[in-house]
Amino acid sequence: MGAVPRARRSHLALGRAGEKAAADLLRRKGYEVVGAGFAARRGELDLLCRKEGVLVVVEVKTRSSDAFGTPLEAVGSRKRRALMSAAAEYRALAGWRGPIRFAVAALVGGPERFEAELIEDPFG
């Protein structure tokens, strides 16, 4: 297997830093982070959190700038369907019987400093 190109490594590092910053933001807002990187048939759930008896599936979108659109704009209808499908798969595998909500953690900047925003119930 060959070396990973530098641009790809940089993109992956930015994504990892963004997920860590998003988890920190969620904890500050009273969420309990209970999982990360759940791989489902239709995609991956970035962060799984609980707050007040609700499971919250958090999609983390990290951008170095918003020159090509905001992080929230990157969560289109196809991504929403994939998130809902993956959440249903998680529910079945984990035996979760409570309510599920969705959120998007939108981060711009990094990897040392991000402007972060949590958009709760973005699909409603």
N, C-alpha and C positions, 0 to 999 in steps of 0.2 A: 504494500500500500504506500502510495507516494505522500510527500509532505503536503500539508494543508497550506494553501496560498495565504499570504500575509493578510490580504483584505478579508478573507473568510475568518481567519483567526481573530482579527480585530472586531468583526461583526459578532462573533460568538462571545468574545470577552465583554463587549458592550451589553449584550443580552444577559449574560450572567450577572454583571454589575447591576443592571436594571432590575432583575428579579430579586436580588438581595435588597436593593433600595426599596422596592415595592413591598417586600415582606416587612421591612422596618417601618414603613409608612402605615401599613395595616395594623401592626402591633400598637403603634402610637394611637391609632384610632379605635383601639379596643377589640380588634379581631384576634382570634387565636389561630395561628397558622398550623394546620394539621397535616399538610402534605404538599408536595411539589413534584411536578413532572410526571403526572399520571398519564401513561401511554395507553390510549384507547384505539380501537380500530379506525376511528374517523379523525384522529388527531391527538393532541396532548393538552391536558389541563395544566396550566402553568402553576397556579397556586390554589390550594383548597383550604378554606378558612371556616371557622365557626364564630358566630356572634349571636347571642340571645337565642340559642336553640335552632338557628338557621344555618344550613351549609351554604357557603358563598363560594362560587367558582369565579376565580379572578383571572382574567386574561391580562397578561402584562405586555404592553407595547412600548418599546424603547426606541427612540430615535436620537441621533446625534444633533439634529436640527429639524425644524419643521419646514424646511425649504421645499420638500416634496409632499407636504400635507402633514396634518397633525396625527399623533398616534391613534386617536379615536377614529379618525377617518379610515384607518387601515383595517378596522373591524367591520367588514361588509356583511351582506346577507349570507354569503357562503360560509364565512367564518362563524357567524351566529348559529347557523344550522349545525355545523360541526361541533361547536361547543355544547349545544343542547343534546346532541346525540351522545357525545362523550360523557356528559353529566349523567344521562340516563344509564349508560353502561357502568359508570362508577356507582350509581345508586344500587344497581342490581348486584354488583360484585361486593360492595361494602355492606349491603343490607340496610342502607340509610332509609328511614321511613319518614323523616321530617321534611320540611320545606327546603327548596333550593332556590337561591337567588344568584344573580350574576353581577359582576362588576368588572370594570376595566381600570387598570392602573396605567395611566399615561405618563411616560417619563421622557423628558427632552434634556439632552446634555450629556454629561458623564465623561469617562466612567467614575471620576472622583466626586462630581457634584451634578445633581439632577434637579430640574424643576419637575415636581411630581404632583399629579392630581388623581384623585380616586373618584371615578364616576360610578355611582351605585345605580343599579337597575337601568343600564343604558339602553335596553331593548324594549322598554315599556312604553 
